[in-house]
């Protein structure tokens, strides 16, 4: 919290509009993470390896350096004050329910729902600009 987050220009514009719309609806929506460099991705994975996690488990929850949507500046990790950031508990919040109804109106989608085609873990907090859709 309190860290400056970088986003691509179009994504920043969309995020700003979505944040204002959420506020108008009484929804607390917080930006946890935006752009992440390939080097930062390497550092995060190295930290997890140093903590004793195996690479297979890490790559289930984190993209390999060079493959994260965060490298594009078009992905955001969101939370609300009701839950710990980057937690599946986010799906139980009013903020998540609001996103399901309104994120598409602001140009965002949920790329990693349960059982997603990428085999990536479910991430209710991770939303991406619709420009990333394949």
C-alpha positions in Angstrom: 0.0 0.0 0.0 1.2 3.5 -0.8 3.5 2.4 -3.6 3.1 4.2 -6.9 1.7 1.8 -9.5 2.5 2.1 -13.2 0.0 1.3 -16.0 -0.2 1.8 -19.7 -1.8 5.1 -20.7 -5.1 3.4 -22.0 -5.3 1.1 -19.0 -4.7 3.9 -16.5 -7.5 5.9 -18.1 -9.8 2.8 -17.9 -8.7 2.1 -14.3 -9.4 5.7 -13.3 -12.9 5.6 -14.8 -13.7 2.3 -13.2 -12.4 3.5 -9.8 -14.5 6.6 -9.9 -17.6 4.5 -10.9 -16.9 2.1 -8.0 -16.7 5.0 -5.6 -19.9 6.4 -6.9 -21.5 3.0 -6.1 -20.0 2.9 -2.6 -17.5 0.3 -3.5 -14.0 0.3 -2.1 -11.7 -0.9 -4.9 -7.9 -0.7 -4.4 -5.1 -1.1 -6.9 -2.5 -3.5 -5.5 -0.3 -4.1 -8.5 0.1 -2.8 -12.0 3.1 -2.9 -14.3 5.8 -5.3 -13.3 9.2 -5.6 -15.1 10.6 -8.9 -16.2 13.5 -8.3 -13.7 11.0 -7.8 -10.9 9.2 -11.0 -11.9 12.6 -12.8 -11.7 13.1 -11.4 -8.2 9.7 -12.5 -7.0 10.3 -16.0 -8.2 13.8 -16.1 -6.7 12.4 -15.0 -3.4 9.9 -17.9 -3.4 12.6 -20.4 -4.4 14.8 -19.1 -1.5 11.8 -19.6 0.8 11.7 -23.3 -0.2 8.9 -23.3 -2.7 9.3 -25.6 -5.7 9.3 -24.1 -9.1 6.3 -26.1 -10.3 4.2 -24.7 -7.5 5.4 -21.2 -8.1 4.6 -21.3 -11.8 1.1 -22.4 -11.0 0.4 -19.1 -9.4 2.9 -16.8 -11.1 3.8 -16.5 -14.8 7.4 -17.0 -15.8 9.5 -13.9 -16.5 8.5 -12.6 -19.9 5.0 -14.2 -19.8 3.2 -12.1 -17.2 0.3 -9.9 -18.3 1.8 -7.4 -15.8 4.7 -6.8 -18.2 2.3 -5.2 -20.6 1.1 -2.5 -18.3 -2.4 -3.7 -19.1 -3.2 -5.8 -16.1 -4.2 -4.8 -12.5 -4.4 -6.7 -9.3 -7.3 -5.4 -7.2 -8.4 -5.7 -3.6 -10.7 -4.1 -1.0 -10.2 -3.3 2.6 -12.3 -6.3 3.6 -9.7 -9.0 2.7 -6.0 -9.6 2.4 -4.6 -8.6 -1.0 -4.1 -11.4 -3.6 -6.4 -13.7 -1.8 -9.2 -15.9 -3.2 -11.3 -14.4 -0.4 -11.7 -11.4 -2.7 -14.4 -13.3 -4.6 -16.6 -13.1 -1.5 -16.6 -9.3 -1.4 -18.9 -6.6 -2.7 -16.0 -5.3 -4.7 -15.7 -8.5 -6.7 -19.4 -8.8 -7.2 -19.3 -5.2 -8.5 -16.5 -6.0 -10.9 -18.4 -9.0 -12.3 -21.2 -6.7 -13.2 -19.3 -3.6 -14.3 -15.6 -4.3 -15.2 -16.5 -5.1 -18.8 -18.2 -1.7 -19.1 -14.8 -0.1 -18.2 -12.7 -2.3 -20.6 -11.6 -5.0 -18.1 -12.1 -8.8 -17.9 -11.2 -11.6 -15.6 -8.5 -13.7 -17.5 -8.0 -16.4 -15.0 -11.4 -17.7 -13.8 -11.8 -21.1 -12.3 -10.8 -23.9 -14.7 -9.3 -21.4 -17.2 -7.8 -22.6 -20.5 -4.3 -21.7 -19.4 -4.3 -24.1 -16.4 -3.4 -21.1 -14.3 -4.6 -20.8 -10.7 -7.9 -18.9 -10.1 -7.2 -15.3 -9.5 -10.3 -13.3 -8.7 -8.1 -10.2 -8.0 -6.4 -10.1 -11.4 -8.1 -8.1 -14.2 -6.8 -7.2 -17.6 -7.6 -4.6 -20.2 -9.8 -6.1 -22.9 -7.1 -5.3 -25.4 -5.3 -8.4 -24.1 -8.1 -10.8 -25.0 -7.0 -13.5 -27.4 
